[in-house]
Amino acid sequence: MNLNVALAMPLNTARAVFPSRSLDPLEPALKLLSREPIEDFGSASGRALLAEADILITGWGCPMIDDDVLDAAPRLRYVLHAAGSVKHHIGETCWDRGLLVSSAADANAIPVAEYTVAMIVLANKRILQIARALHSTRTEVLPEQLFPDMGNYRKRVGIIGASKIGRHVIRLLAPYELDIVVADPYLSAAEASALGVELVSLDELVAGSDIVSLHAPSLPSTKNLIDAGRIQRMRPGATFINTSRGELVDQDALLARLECGDLYAVLDVTTPWVLPSGSLFYTHPNVLLTPHVAGSLGNELERMAASAVGEALRLSRGEPLQFPVRAEDLAFMA
C-alpha cells in the first residue's frame, strides 16, 4: 500500500523523540514526505505536506486537528500518536470523519511501571528510610531494629486502576512473592483472575495494603479519588505511590497524615506540577518527591517513536493498528 507520511509536532519534540535513525525503517515501504515536522498547520509548508499526507505521526505539542486541518488534508486517513493521550490534538471532527487513530500509550506505560516497581521494592525494604538514618547518624545503623517488618516477602501491594500502566506493574511484579490486589470498577473478577490478582473494593485496598499505588486516569469522576477518609484508612507503615496525577489526591489530607509519622509517600506527580517553594512535601522526611520522571525520558522516548513507526509499517502491509484509540475509549483515558 503506497502511503505518504508526515510528522506533526514542535521541532524540539521531533528532535527528542525521533532521532534520524528512528525514521529510517519507514522507507521504502512508505514515503516520508519530510523529516521536518509540521509545526503550524496554517503555514504554507504545513499546508503542502497536509495535502499529500495519508498518515500523520504526531507528538507532544501537536496542534489541534480540526475541520480546517482536515479540509486541507483530503488524503488523511490515519493519525499515529508517538505519545500517550490524544485528547489534546484529536478534535471531535476526526472521529466524525472516520480517521483511525493510535497511541504509543502502551510504550509510555513501560517506564512508569518500571519506576513504580522499583519504588515498591525499595519501599517494602525500607531502603529510603534506612539510607536517611545512615546519612543522618553517620554511624552504625541496625535496620531490623528500626524496621522489623522490612522486606518484600508476602507484602500486600494494592494497585488502583487496571490501566495500561497498572497492568504493566502487575506483569513486572509477577516474579516477586507478593500478594497483589486491584481496585478498578471496570475490571471483572474473571479478568482479575487472568491477571493473577485479587479484585477488591477501593476502600478494602487502601485499608489492607502495605503499598498503595495509584494508576487511575485523571477524569472529573476521579478528582480527589484518594480523599481524606481513604488516606486516614491507610494502614500504619504503608507507602502511598502516585505516578498518575496530583489532582486525584487530597494533598492537604495526605500531608496531614504524613505529619503523624506513620505513612510514607513516593510522589512523582503533584498539583500543581511544580509545588510552591515552601511546600512541606519538599522537606518531609517521609516523602520521596521526584519531578515527573516516571514517564518516558531520555532514550525511553525512542520506544514511543518505534511504536508509531511500527503502526505505520503495519498499515503499509494492510494490517490493522496494534494500539488503536476509539472515540468511546476517551471517557476512561487520561
C-alpha positions as CSV (number, residue, x, y, z in Angstrom):
1,M,0.0,0.0,0.0
2,N,1.6,3.3,-1.1
3,L,1.1,5.7,1.8
4,N,2.6,9.1,2.4
5,V,3.7,10.0,6.0
6,A,4.2,13.5,7.5
7,L,5.2,14.4,11.1
8,A,3.2,17.0,13.1
9,M,4.7,18.3,16.3
10,P,7.0,21.0,17.6
11,L,10.6,20.8,16.2
12,N,12.1,20.2,19.7
13,T,9.7,17.3,20.2
14,A,10.6,15.8,16.9
15,R,14.3,16.1,17.7
16,A,13.9,14.4,21.1
17,V,11.5,11.6,20.1
18,F,12.6,10.9,16.5
19,P,16.4,10.9,16.0
20,S,17.1,10.4,12.3
21,R,17.7,6.6,12.6
22,S,14.3,6.1,14.1
23,L,12.6,7.2,10.9
24,D,14.7,5.1,8.6
25,P,12.5,1.9,8.8
26,L,9.6,3.8,7.2
27,E,11.2,3.7,3.8
28,P,10.9,2.2,1.3
29,A,7.6,0.7,2.4
30,L,6.2,4.2,2.9
31,K,7.1,7.7,1.6
32,L,8.2,10.1,4.3
33,L,7.3,13.4,2.9
34,S,9.8,15.4,5.1
35,R,11.9,14.7,8.1
36,E,11.0,18.2,9.3
37,P,7.7,18.2,11.2
38,I,4.7,20.4,10.6
39,E,4.7,22.8,13.5
40,D,1.9,25.1,12.2
41,F,-0.9,23.6,10.2
42,G,-1.7,27.0,8.7
43,S,1.8,27.7,7.3
44,A,2.5,27.3,3.6
45,S,4.9,24.4,4.2
46,G,2.4,22.7,6.5
47,R,-0.5,23.0,4.0
48,A,1.7,21.5,1.3
49,L,2.5,18.4,3.4
50,L,-1.1,18.1,4.6
51,A,-2.3,18.0,1.0
52,E,-0.2,14.9,0.4
53,A,-0.3,13.0,3.7
54,D,-2.1,9.8,4.2
55,I,-0.6,9.3,7.7
56,L,0.2,11.9,10.3
57,I,2.7,10.9,13.0
58,T,2.0,13.3,15.9
59,G,3.8,14.0,19.1
60,W,3.6,16.2,22.3
61,G,2.5,19.7,21.4
62,C,0.9,18.8,18.1
63,P,-1.7,21.5,17.1
64,M,-5.4,20.6,17.2
65,I,-6.5,18.6,14.2
66,D,-9.9,20.3,13.4
67,D,-12.2,20.8,10.4
68,D,-9.8,23.4,8.8
69,V,-6.9,21.0,9.0
70,L,-8.9,18.0,7.7
71,D,-10.2,20.2,4.8
72,A,-6.5,20.8,3.9
73,A,-5.7,17.1,4.1
74,P,-8.1,15.3,1.7
75,R,-6.0,12.1,1.8
76,L,-5.5,11.8,5.5
77,R,-6.8,8.6,7.0
78,Y,-4.6,7.8,10.0
79,V,-3.1,9.7,13.0
80,L,-0.4,7.8,14.9
81,H,0.5,9.5,18.1
82,A,4.0,8.9,19.4
83,A,3.0,9.7,23.0
84,G,0.1,8.9,25.3
85,S,-3.1,10.9,25.4
86,V,-4.6,12.0,22.1
87,K,-7.2,14.3,23.8
88,H,-5.2,17.5,23.2
89,H,-4.9,17.3,19.4
90,I,-7.6,14.9,18.1
91,G,-10.7,17.1,17.6
92,E,-14.2,15.6,17.6
93,T,-14.3,16.0,13.8
94,C,-11.5,13.5,13.4
95,W,-13.9,10.8,14.8
96,D,-16.8,12.1,12.8
97,R,-14.8,11.8,9.6
98,G,-13.7,8.2,10.4
99,L,-10.0,8.7,10.9
100,L,-8.2,5.8,12.5
101,V,-6.1,6.8,15.5
102,S,-3.4,5.0,17.5
103,S,-1.3,5.9,20.5
104,A,2.0,5.0,22.0
105,A,0.5,5.0,25.5
106,D,1.4,1.3,25.9
107,A,5.1,2.1,25.2
108,N,4.9,5.1,27.5
109,A,3.5,2.9,30.3
110,I,6.6,0.7,30.4
111,P,9.0,3.2,32.1
112,V,6.2,4.4,34.5
113,A,5.7,0.7,35.5
114,E,9.4,0.2,35.9
115,Y,9.7,3.2,38.2
116,T,6.7,2.0,40.2
117,V,8.1,-1.5,40.7
118,A,11.5,-0.1,41.7
119,M,9.8,2.1,44.3
120,I,7.6,-0.8,45.6
121,V,10.7,-2.9,46.2
122,L,12.6,-0.1,47.8
123,A,9.7,0.9,50.0
124,N,9.0,-2.5,51.3
125,K,12.7,-3.0,52.1
126,R,12.6,0.4,53.8
127,I,15.7,1.5,51.9
128,L,14.9,5.2,51.7
129,Q,14.3,5.5,55.4
130,I,17.3,3.4,56.3
131,A,19.5,5.4,54.0
132,R,18.2,8.6,55.5
133,A,19.0,7.3,59.0
134,L,22.6,6.4,57.9
135,H,23.2,9.8,56.4
136,S,21.8,11.5,59.5
137,T,23.6,9.4,62.2
138,R,26.8,8.7,60.3
139,T,27.3,5.6,62.5
140,E,26.1,2.0,62.7
141,V,22.5,1.6,61.7
142,L,20.6,-1.6,62.7
143,P,17.9,-1.9,60.0
144,E,15.8,-4.6,61.7
145,Q,15.7,-2.7,64.9
146,L,14.4,0.3,63.0
147,F,12.0,-1.6,60.8
148,P,11.4,-5.2,61.9
149,D,8.8,-5.6,59.2
150,M,11.2,-4.7,56.4
151,G,11.2,-6.9,53.3
152,N,9.1,-7.8,50.3
153,Y,8.1,-11.4,51.2
154,R,4.3,-11.7,51.2
155,K,3.7,-8.0,51.4
156,R,0.4,-6.8,50.0
157,V,0.6,-4.4,47.1
158,G,-2.6,-2.6,46.1
159,I,-2.9,-1.3,42.5
160,I,-5.6,1.3,42.0
161,G,-6.6,1.1,38.3
162,A,-6.0,-1.8,35.9
163,S,-4.9,0.7,33.3
164,K,-2.1,0.1,30.8
165,I,0.4,1.2,33.4
166,G,-1.4,-0.8,36.2
167,R,-1.3,-4.0,34.1
168,H,2.4,-3.5,33.3
169,V,3.1,-3.1,37.0
170,I,1.2,-6.3,37.7
171,R,3.2,-8.1,35.0
172,L,6.6,-6.9,36.3
173,L,5.7,-7.8,39.9
174,A,4.8,-11.4,38.9
175,P,8.3,-12.9,39.8
176,Y,8.0,-11.4,43.3
177,E,6.3,-13.3,46.2
178,L,3.8,-10.6,46.8
179,D,0.1,-10.5,47.4
180,I,-1.3,-8.2,44.7
181,V,-4.8,-6.8,44.9
182,V,-6.5,-4.4,42.4
183,A,-9.4,-2.0,42.7
184,D,-11.0,-1.0,39.4
185,P,-14.7,-0.6,38.8
186,Y,-14.3,-1.7,35.1
187,L,-12.4,-4.9,35.9
188,S,-14.3,-8.1,36.1
189,A,-13.4,-10.9,38.5
190,A,-12.6,-13.1,35.6
191,E,-10.2,-10.5,34.2
192,A,-8.6,-10.1,37.6
193,S,-8.1,-13.9,37.9
194,A,-6.5,-13.9,34.4
195,L,-4.1,-11.2,35.6
196,G,-3.3,-13.3,38.7
197,V,-4.6,-10.7,41.1
198,E,-7.4,-10.4,43.6
199,L,-10.2,-7.9,42.8
200,V,-11.2,-5.8,45.9
201,S,-13.0,-2.6,46.6
202,L,-11.0,0.6,46.8
203,D,-11.7,1.0,50.5
204,E,-10.6,-2.5,51.2
205,L,-7.4,-1.9,49.2
206,V,-6.3,1.2,50.9
207,A,-7.0,-0.2,54.4
208,G,-5.3,-3.5,53.8
209,S,-2.2,-2.8,51.6
210,D,1.4,-2.2,52.6
211,I,1.8,-0.4,49.3
212,V,-1.0,1.7,47.7
213,S,0.0,2.6,44.1
214,L,-2.3,4.9,42.1
215,H,-2.7,4.3,38.3
216,A,-6.2,5.7,37.6
217,P,-6.8,8.3,34.8
218,S,-7.5,11.9,35.6
219,L,-11.2,12.4,34.9
220,P,-13.9,14.6,36.6
221,S,-15.0,11.4,38.4
222,T,-11.6,10.7,39.8
223,K,-10.8,14.1,41.3
224,N,-9.8,13.5,44.9
225,L,-10.3,9.8,44.5
226,I,-7.8,9.4,47.3
227,D,-9.7,11.6,49.7
228,A,-9.1,12.4,53.4
229,G,-11.2,9.3,54.5
230,R,-9.2,6.9,52.4
231,I,-5.9,8.5,53.4
232,Q,-6.8,8.0,57.1
233,R,-7.7,4.4,56.4
234,M,-4.3,3.5,55.1
235,R,-2.5,1.1,57.5
236,P,0.3,2.4,59.7
237,G,3.7,2.0,57.9
238,A,2.1,1.9,54.5
239,T,3.6,3.6,51.5
240,F,1.5,5.6,49.0
241,I,2.9,5.9,45.5
242,N,1.4,8.4,42.9
243,T,2.6,8.3,39.3
244,S,-0.8,9.2,38.0
245,R,-1.9,12.8,38.5
246,G,-1.8,15.1,41.6
247,E,-5.5,16.1,41.3
248,L,-6.6,12.5,42.2
249,V,-5.3,13.1,45.7
250,D,-6.4,15.4,48.5
251,Q,-2.8,16.7,49.1
252,D,-3.7,18.6,52.2
253,A,-5.1,15.4,53.8
254,L,-2.1,13.5,52.7
255,L,0.3,15.9,54.3
256,A,-1.7,15.9,57.5
257,R,-1.5,12.1,57.7
258,L,2.3,12.2,56.9
259,E,2.7,14.6,59.8
260,C,1.5,11.7,62.0
261,G,4.7,9.9,61.1
262,D,3.2,6.6,60.3
263,L,2.7,6.9,56.5
264,Y,5.2,7.2,53.7
265,A,4.8,8.7,50.2
266,V,6.5,8.5,46.8
267,L,5.2,11.3,44.7
268,D,6.2,11.7,41.0
269,V,3.2,14.0,40.3
270,T,1.6,16.8,42.3
271,T,-0.9,19.6,41.9
272,P,0.5,22.0,40.7
273,W,3.2,20.2,38.7
274,V,5.8,22.3,40.5
275,L,4.9,22.9,44.1
276,P,5.5,26.2,45.8
277,S,9.0,26.5,47.2
278,G,7.6,26.5,50.8
279,S,5.7,23.2,50.4
280,L,6.4,20.8,53.2
281,F,6.4,17.9,50.6
282,Y,10.0,19.1,49.8
283,T,11.3,18.6,53.3
284,H,9.2,16.0,54.9
285,P,11.3,13.0,55.9
286,N,8.6,10.5,54.9
287,V,8.3,11.8,51.4
288,L,10.3,11.0,48.3
289,L,9.4,13.7,45.7
290,T,10.6,13.3,42.1
291,P,9.9,15.8,39.2
292,H,7.6,13.7,36.9
293,V,10.4,11.4,35.8
294,A,8.5,8.2,35.7
295,G,7.3,8.6,32.1
296,S,9.4,8.3,29.0
297,L,12.5,10.4,29.1
298,G,16.0,10.2,27.6
299,N,16.4,7.1,25.4
300,E,13.0,5.9,26.5
301,L,11.5,8.3,24.1
302,E,12.7,6.2,21.2
303,R,10.4,3.4,22.3
304,M,7.4,5.7,21.5
305,A,8.9,6.5,18.2
306,A,9.3,2.8,17.4
307,S,5.7,2.2,18.4
308,A,4.4,4.9,15.9
309,V,6.7,3.7,13.2
310,G,5.6,0.1,13.8
311,E,2.0,1.2,13.4
312,A,2.8,2.9,10.1
313,L,4.5,-0.2,8.8
314,R,1.5,-2.3,9.7
315,L,-0.7,0.0,7.7
316,S,1.7,-0.3,4.7
317,R,1.2,-4.1,4.9
318,G,-2.6,-3.7,5.1
319,E,-2.7,-4.9,8.7
320,P,-4.8,-3.4,11.4
321,L,-3.4,-1.0,14.0
322,Q,-2.0,-2.7,17.1
323,F,-2.8,0.1,19.5
324,P,-6.0,1.7,18.3
325,V,-7.8,4.5,20.1
326,R,-11.5,4.8,19.7
327,A,-13.7,7.8,20.5
328,E,-15.6,5.8,23.1
329,D,-12.3,5.0,24.9
330,L,-11.7,8.6,25.8
331,A,-14.2,8.6,28.7
332,F,-11.9,6.2,30.5
333,M,-8.5,7.5,29.4
334,A,-6.2,10.2,30.7
